[in-house]
Every structure is written in structure tokens, then in C-alpha cells.
Amino acid sequence: MILFAALYLVVINVGTYAAFADDKRRAVRGDRRAPERTLLELAVMGGAVGAIAAQQLLRHKTSKEPFRTRLLIIAVVQALALGALAWWAVGRPQAWP
């Protein structure tokens, strides 16, 4: 189960990064762009790390509001959820037998 989750996160983050890269390429060319909603949906599905990496490395949508704030909120919520899951799975106090 953990291996599947890790594989999913790798795939969704690589895919999200690729979507941001494609959108940046289209922006430079003046072509039709991906809707911001689509990019944020990829982040919500687990691709927040890939989205933020692409945003910073590609300098794409770094000053676009409210997109930037929404992406940050998604990343914070996912980090908190991951921390809570890790605490529940590993770090929570064990009940006395």
C-alpha cells in the first residue's frame, strides 16, 4: 500500500510538473493555455510539490493572484494531512495492553 501511494505521488507530481511546463511553453508561444483550474486540480490530486517546483524553476505563475495563494493553501493542507497521517501511522502513543 505504501509503495502504491509513493508511486502515485511520483507519477502525479511528474505529470503536474509537465503540465506546468507545457503551459509555460504555450504562454511563450502565444498559444491556447491550460485553464488555471486544471493546473490547480492536478495540485489537489497530490501534485502540489510538482506544481510548486515548476512554478519556481520555470518562473511560471509566480505573481499571478489568486492562483499563487490557492496553490500555497493546497500545499499546506497536503503537508498537514501527510504529517497527521505519519503521526497516526508511526508516532502516536501506543495504548497500554
C-alpha positions in Angstrom: 0.0 0.0 0.0 2.8 2.4 0.9 4.6 1.6 -2.3 1.5 2.2 -4.4 1.0 5.6 -2.7 4.6 6.6 -3.2 4.4 5.6 -6.9 1.2 7.5 -7.3 2.8 10.6 -5.8 5.8 10.4 -8.1 3.5 10.0 -11.1 1.1 12.8 -10.2 3.9 15.2 -9.4 5.9 14.5 -12.6 2.7 14.9 -14.5 1.8 18.1 -12.8 5.3 19.5 -13.5 4.9 18.5 -17.1 1.5 20.3 -17.3 3.0 23.5 -15.9 6.0 23.2 -18.4 3.6 22.7 -21.3 1.5 25.7 -20.1 4.7 27.8 -19.9 5.7 26.8 -23.4 2.3 27.7 -24.7 2.4 31.0 -22.9 5.8 31.9 -24.5 4.4 30.9 -28.0 1.1 32.7 -27.5 -0.8 29.5 -28.0 -4.0 28.5 -26.2 -3.3 27.9 -22.5 -4.4 25.3 -19.9 -7.1 26.7 -17.6 -5.8 27.6 -14.1 -8.5 25.4 -12.7 -6.9 22.4 -14.4 -3.5 23.2 -13.0 -4.9 23.6 -9.5 -6.9 20.3 -9.8 -3.6 18.5 -10.6 -2.1 20.0 -7.4 -5.2 19.0 -5.4 -4.9 15.4 -6.6 -1.4 15.2 -5.0 0.8 17.2 -7.4 1.4 20.2 -5.2 5.1 19.5 -4.9 5.5 19.3 -8.7 3.4 22.4 -9.1 5.5 24.5 -6.8 8.7 23.1 -8.2 7.6 24.0 -11.7 6.3 27.4 -10.6 9.7 28.3 -9.1 12.0 26.6 -11.6 10.2 27.7 -14.7 9.2 31.1 -13.2 5.6 30.3 -14.2 2.6 32.0 -12.5 4.8 33.2 -9.6 3.0 36.6 -9.3 -0.5 35.5 -10.6 -3.1 36.0 -7.8 -5.2 34.4 -6.5 -3.6 31.3 -8.2 -0.4 31.6 -6.2 -2.3 31.8 -2.9 -4.6 28.9 -3.8 -1.6 26.7 -4.7 0.1 27.6 -1.4 -3.1 26.7 0.5 -3.3 23.3 -1.3 0.3 22.6 -0.5 -0.1 23.5 3.2 -3.2 21.4 3.6 -1.5 18.4 1.9 1.6 18.8 4.2 -0.6 18.9 7.3 -2.5 15.9 6.1 0.7 14.0 5.4 2.0 14.9 8.8 -1.2 13.8 10.5 -1.1 10.5 8.6 2.6 9.9 9.6 1.8 10.7 13.2 -1.2 8.4 13.2 0.8 5.6 11.5 4.1 5.8 13.3 4.3 8.4 16.0 1.1 8.2 18.0 1.3 6.9 21.6 0.5 3.3 21.9 -2.3 2.2 24.3 -1.3 0.2 27.3 -2.0 -3.5 26.9 
